[in-house]
Amino acid sequence: MTKYKIVRQYQSDHTRSRTIKSGLTLEQAQAHCRDPETSSSTCTRSDRKRITKRNGAWFDSYTDK
């Protein structure tokens, strides 16, 4: 069975993408990425807003390992 990982992508060329979670099913990865808190343009939580302030625009995506 294929496993997936969540990768946080940043708009800035100065901030590298990084793996947030791994070992997920396709359904789990898709559910994560549908959450509004997984993008700087739709997040409302203060910890996510701090990420945006520190690193600029970002979003979470998924890919197979």
N, C-alpha and C positions, 0 to 999 in steps of 0.2 A: 504494500500500500504506500502511495506517495505521501510524504510529509511536507509540510509547508512552514515557512518562517515569515515573520513580520519584520519588515525593514523600514526604519524611519529615514525618509528622504528629506533633505534640506535644499531650499532654493539657492542658498549661498554656496559658492564654489569653495569657500574657506572651511565649511563644516562637512565632514565626511558622513556618509550614510552609515547607519549601524543597525545590527540585529537587535530587536526588542524582545521577541519570543521565538521559539523554535519547537519543532516536533508536533505541529498542529495538523489536524485534519483540514481538508478544504473547507468544510462547513465552518469550523472554528475560525479559520483565517478570514473567510468572507464576513462572518459576523463581527469580528474585530474591526475590520476596515469600514463596515457600515456605521459604526458608532461615531456620532458627531464629535466626540472627544479625541478622535484620531487624526485631526487636521487643525492647523493653526487658524484656518478661516472660519471654523465652526465650533471650536472648543469654548467652554465656559469655565472650566475648573481653573483655580488659581495656579496650581502647579503646572498645568499645560500653558497657561499664559506666560509664566516665567520662562518656560522653554522658548517660547516665541520671542520674548524680549531679549533673551540671551543669544539666540541663534538665528533669528529671523523666521521666515515662512517655512513650514514643514508639513508633511503628511505621512501617514503610514500606508505601506503597500505590502502585498504578499507575493512570494515566489516559492517555487519548489526548491528543495535543498540541492 
